[in-house]
Amino acid sequence: MKKTFKANNITCSGCANLITNSLEDDFGKININLEADPKEVSLEIKNTEQEDAFKLAMSNIGFDIIEN
């Protein structure tokens, strides 16, 4: 299922490139909306384990997911 997360600390296309280059091999295609505030990261999530892994991976590279 496609899921969109709001994230802190994404400020520019360089941040978006870091996310996609670091995580697309593990999580597939990632879309980042730099127009939204806070920024939005969208991708296909298969289950809660993958969602938790994605949130941790984002945190590990400096971008915390905002809990809704």
C-alpha positions as CSV (number, residue, x, y, z in Angstrom):
1,M,0.0,0.0,0.0
2,K,1.3,3.5,-0.8
3,K,2.0,5.4,2.3
4,T,3.0,9.1,2.8
5,F,5.1,10.2,5.8
6,K,5.8,13.7,7.0
7,A,9.5,14.2,7.8
8,N,11.6,16.8,9.6
9,N,14.9,18.2,8.4
10,I,14.4,17.8,4.6
11,T,15.3,21.2,3.3
12,C,16.4,20.8,-0.4
13,S,16.9,18.6,-3.3
14,G,20.2,17.5,-1.9
15,C,18.3,16.0,1.1
16,A,15.9,14.3,-1.2
17,N,18.8,12.9,-3.2
18,L,20.4,11.6,0.0
19,I,17.2,9.8,1.0
20,T,16.6,8.2,-2.4
21,N,20.2,7.2,-3.0
22,S,20.5,5.7,0.5
23,L,17.1,3.9,0.8
24,E,15.7,3.0,-2.7
25,D,17.7,-0.2,-2.9
26,D,16.0,-1.4,0.3
27,F,12.6,0.2,0.0
28,G,11.9,0.7,-3.7
29,K,10.9,3.9,-5.4
30,I,10.6,6.9,-3.0
31,N,8.9,10.2,-3.9
32,I,9.6,13.3,-2.0
33,N,7.3,16.4,-2.1
34,L,9.6,19.4,-1.4
35,E,6.6,21.7,-1.8
36,A,4.8,20.4,1.3
37,D,5.5,21.7,4.8
38,P,6.5,19.6,6.5
39,K,8.0,17.7,3.6
40,E,6.3,14.4,2.5
41,V,8.0,11.1,1.6
42,S,5.9,8.5,-0.2
43,L,6.6,4.9,-1.0
44,E,5.0,1.5,-1.1
45,I,4.9,-0.2,2.4
46,K,4.1,-3.9,2.5
47,N,3.7,-4.3,6.3
48,T,4.3,-2.8,9.7
49,E,7.8,-4.4,10.0
50,Q,8.8,-2.6,6.7
51,E,7.3,0.6,8.0
52,D,9.3,0.4,11.2
53,A,12.5,-0.3,9.3
54,F,11.9,2.6,7.0
55,K,11.3,5.0,9.9
56,L,14.5,3.8,11.5
57,A,16.5,4.1,8.3
58,M,15.2,7.6,7.8
59,S,16.2,8.5,11.4
60,N,19.7,6.9,10.9
61,I,20.4,9.4,8.0
62,G,19.1,12.4,9.9
63,F,15.4,12.7,8.9
64,D,12.9,11.9,11.6
65,I,9.4,10.9,10.6
66,I,6.7,12.9,12.3
67,E,4.1,10.7,14.0
68,N,0.6,11.7,13.0
